[in-house]
């Protein structure tokens, strides 16, 4: 067999499975406006961890299939003592210079209560990824990550 043919066969055997595996996942670029970066940090971190561990999506700033903008963060306590966090997800076409065309817009809300007994039920491997955040923000990131991943899966699949 000629050296060129061997090289071609090796290239196809080595590269084709990688391209096929990468093509199976939706590549998402998570974006936050500069003025909301601090507020939306738990949402961005939580979503990144859950999407990176998912079987259907991954997060990257290069060659993305969609850009997901997180906006309009609101956080308050309700009369039951629960934290209520809401934000708007805008799924847009990818764009390097401008904001891409809107595909779908959805507001999400999570409600949770933070107590010492509640923390045992959270996935410890998830919380270990968020060591830099306070316990309260870790739990917020957990709930937001679960919700964002679920909503995006419904929109993009």
N, C-alpha and C positions, 0 to 999 in steps of 0.2 A: 504494500500500500504506500502511496506517495506521502511524503511528509506533509504536504498541504492538506490532503484528505484526512490524515490523522489529526491535524490541528483543528480542522473544521469540525470533526466529530467530537473531539474533546471540548471544544468551545460550546457546541450545541448541548452536550450532556451536562456541562457545568453551568451554563448561563440560563438555559431554558427553564429548568425547575425554579430558579430564583425569581425569574420574571413572572412565571405562573403563580408562585406563592404570593408575590407582592401584588399582583393584579387582583387577587381574591379579596383583598382588604381595601376599604375605602380610606383614602388618605385625607385627614382633616387638619386644617390649620386653625387653631384656636386663637382668636384675636380679642383684644380688649383695648378700648380707648385709653389713651395715656392718663386722662384725668380720673379714670375709674380703676386704675391698675391696683392700688392698695386695697380697695373695697372688694374687688373681684378676685383677689389672689386665691382664697380658698376654693372658689368655683373653678378657676382655671387649673389649679393643682389637682383637685379632686377629679375633674373631668379627664385630665391628662392621664392620671394613674389608671382610671377605669377603662379608658379607651385603649391605652397601650396594652392592657391585659386582656382585652376582648379578642374574640376570634374573628370579628367582622370589620374592625377599624384599627387605624393607627394614627398617630399624631406626628406631623412634620410641617415645617415651613417651606419645604421644597416639593415641587411636583404634586401639590395637593389637588384633590378632586373637588373639594369644597372648602370655603372659608366660613367659619362659624364665629360670628361676632357676639360677644356677651355685653349687654348694656342694661342700663336702668336698674342697678342694684338697689334693693331696699331691704332693710333689716329692722325688725321691731319685736317687742314682746306683746303677746296677746293677753287677754284677760284670764286665760288659763295658766299663764306662766310659761307658755311655750315660746321658743324662738320661731319667728316667721320670717323666712328669707325668700325674696322673689327677684327674678331677673328675666330679661328678655333675650331669647336666642334668635339670631338672624342667620339663617343658612343662606349663603350667597355663592355665586360662581367665583372661582378663583380669579384674582387680579393682582398684578404686582404694583401698579401705580395708583389706581383708583379703587374705590369700593365696587366689587362686582355686583351684578344684577341680583336682586332678591329672589330666592327660590321659595322660602317659607319663613314665616316669623311666628314665634310662639313664646308666650310668657309662661314661666314655670314657677311654682311655689312649693317650698318644703316647710314642714312644721316639725319641730322636735323639742324635746326637753333634755337638758344636760343634768345628769346626776351621776354620782359615783357608781351606782349599781348599773346604770345604763351602759357605761363604757365597756363592760365585759362582753356585751353582745356584738360589738363592732369587730370586724375582721382585723385581727392583730397585724397581719402582714400588710394590710392597707395603712394602718396607723403608723407602722414602723417607717413607711416611706415619707411620712410627714413630720419627722422629728423636729423640724425647724419651726413648726407652728405651735401655738399654745393648745392646750387640750380642747378648749372651746372651739377654736378655729379648725382643729383636726376633725372634730365631730361635724362641724358645718361642711367641711370639704367632703367628708364621707357621704352625707346625705345629698349634697349637691352633685357629687360625682355619680352616684347611683342614678339620680333623676336625669341628669344631662345625658348620660350614656343611653338610658332607656328611651328618652325622647328622640335623640338623634338616630337611634336604631330604627325607630318607627318611621321617621321622616325619610331616611336614606336607604332603607331596604325595601 
